[in-house]
Amino acid sequence: QVQLVESGGGLVQAGGSLRLSCAAAGSIFSINSMGWYRQAPGSQRELVAAATSGGSTNYADSVKGRFTISRDNAKNIVYLQMNSLKPEDTAVYYCNARIRRSTWNTVLTDYWGQGTQVTVSS
């Protein structure tokens, strides 16, 4: 069993900052990538940022220069530092991890956190 536990959402004024955290725990051999997605009401879930175990990162164009993703590989934690927040960043943010669960099985499985609400007021 694998669990992703998120924290750090909340309400902030436009221009403010928030930091999201997500810790992966359970039966984990290795984590290929960890990232954050978001879903606003009436919209599809979209990638915000992702980071591989090797240090490569990928960002949505809408957050480049404002958000920073980082990982603590030893602790299986991923962070999302969000600066200069805008009302359009309002959404439920979901943590994602692509995990290999054992030494003998090379299959990578996607796991999701429960979601944390981020609300940016204008």
Backbone torsions as a table, in degrees:
resi	resn	phi	psi	omega
1	GLN	NA	140.9	178.3
2	VAL	-126.7	138.3	176.4
3	GLN	-128.5	140.6	172.5
4	LEU	-114.5	122.5	-177.7
5	VAL	-115.6	119.3	-176.3
6	GLU	-101.2	155.0	172.9
7	SER	-155.6	162.6	171.8
8	GLY	109.3	-3.4	178.2
9	GLY	-72.8	176.1	178.0
10	GLY	158.9	-165.0	-179.0
11	LEU	-107.8	132.2	-179.2
12	VAL	-145.0	152.8	176.7
13	GLN	-79.8	155.4	177.1
14	ALA	-55.4	137.1	-176.3
15	GLY	92.8	-11.3	-178.4
16	GLY	-84.2	-174.0	-176.0
17	SER	-132.2	152.0	171.7
18	LEU	-144.0	154.2	175.8
19	ARG	-126.1	122.4	176.4
20	LEU	-97.9	145.5	176.1
21	SER	-129.2	149.6	176.9
22	CYS	-145.4	122.7	179.9
23	ALA	-111.2	130.4	177.3
24	ALA	-99.7	134.6	-178.9
25	ALA	-143.6	154.4	177.7
26	GLY	124.7	-150.6	-177.2
27	SER	-81.4	89.5	-174.3
28	ILE	-127.3	124.9	171.9
29	PHE	-89.4	-47.9	176.7
30	SER	-157.9	157.8	177.8
31	ILE	-117.0	118.9	-177.9
32	ASN	-74.0	-52.1	179.3
33	SER	-143.6	152.6	173.4
34	MET	-133.4	144.7	-178.1
35	GLY	-162.8	-178.2	-179.1
36	TRP	-126.7	135.4	172.9
37	TYR	-120.4	163.6	175.4
38	ARG	-142.1	154.8	179.4
39	GLN	-141.0	117.0	175.4
40	ALA	-91.8	157.7	179.5
41	PRO	-55.0	130.3	178.3
42	GLY	77.4	6.8	-178.0
43	SER	-120.8	163.2	175.2
44	GLN	-76.8	155.3	173.4
45	ARG	-69.9	135.9	-177.1
46	GLU	-131.0	151.4	176.7
47	LEU	-70.9	133.7	173.6
48	VAL	-100.4	-54.1	-179.5
49	ALA	-161.4	150.9	178.1
50	ALA	-145.4	154.1	-180.0
51	ALA	-140.5	133.7	177.6
52	THR	-87.3	168.5	178.5
53	SER	-66.1	-22.7	179.4
54	GLY	-84.7	-5.3	175.9
55	GLY	104.5	-3.0	177.2
56	SER	-72.3	143.4	179.1
57	THR	-128.2	157.0	-179.6
58	ASN	-143.2	133.6	-178.0
59	TYR	-127.6	148.6	168.3
60	ALA	-66.8	145.9	-179.0
61	ASP	-57.7	-33.9	-174.3
62	SER	-69.8	-15.4	-177.5
63	VAL	-116.5	-4.0	-179.3
64	LYS	-58.5	134.3	-179.7
65	GLY	86.7	-11.6	-179.6
66	ARG	-116.0	-36.1	-178.0
67	PHE	-108.6	147.6	176.6
68	THR	-134.4	126.9	176.7
69	ILE	-100.8	142.6	177.2
70	SER	-147.2	157.9	-178.5
71	ARG	-130.9	145.6	167.2
72	ASP	-109.9	95.5	-173.9
73	ASN	-65.8	-31.5	-178.9
74	ALA	-67.0	-31.1	-177.5
75	LYS	-105.8	0.5	-178.6
76	ASN	57.2	46.0	179.9
77	ILE	-120.8	141.5	173.7
78	VAL	-123.8	141.0	-179.6
79	TYR	-119.2	152.6	171.1
80	LEU	-132.5	108.1	175.7
81	GLN	-88.7	120.4	-176.9
82	MET	-115.2	114.6	179.0
83	ASN	-114.5	163.3	178.1
84	SER	50.0	48.4	-175.6
85	LEU	-65.6	145.7	-179.6
86	LYS	-120.3	156.2	177.3
87	PRO	-54.9	-32.2	179.9
88	GLU	-72.5	-5.5	173.1
89	ASP	-82.7	-7.1	179.9
90	THR	-62.1	125.3	-177.2
91	ALA	-178.0	171.9	166.1
92	VAL	-89.0	127.2	-178.7
93	TYR	-101.3	130.0	-177.7
94	TYR	-116.5	134.2	173.5
95	CYS	-84.6	142.2	177.8
96	ASN	-131.3	140.8	174.8
97	ALA	-137.8	135.2	177.7
98	ARG	-104.0	110.7	-163.2
99	ILE	-120.5	139.9	168.6
100	ARG	-102.9	124.8	-167.9
101	ARG	-94.8	-16.0	-177.3
102	SER	-151.7	164.6	-179.5
103	THR	-70.4	-29.6	-174.0
104	TRP	-93.8	-8.0	-178.3
105	ASN	-121.7	115.3	-175.9
106	THR	-88.1	2.6	-178.9
107	VAL	-66.5	135.7	174.4
108	LEU	-100.2	131.3	-178.0
109	THR	-119.6	137.4	177.4
110	ASP	-84.3	132.1	174.0
111	TYR	-122.1	151.5	-176.7
112	TRP	-128.7	146.3	171.5
113	GLY	-80.6	177.7	-175.2
114	GLN	-81.1	-13.7	179.9
115	GLY	97.3	143.5	176.2
116	THR	-134.7	135.4	-174.4
117	GLN	-81.9	131.4	171.3
118	VAL	-119.7	122.7	-179.9
119	THR	-124.0	124.7	-179.5
120	VAL	-114.5	117.9	-178.8
121	SER	-91.6	149.0	-178.8
122	SER	-91.0	NA	NA
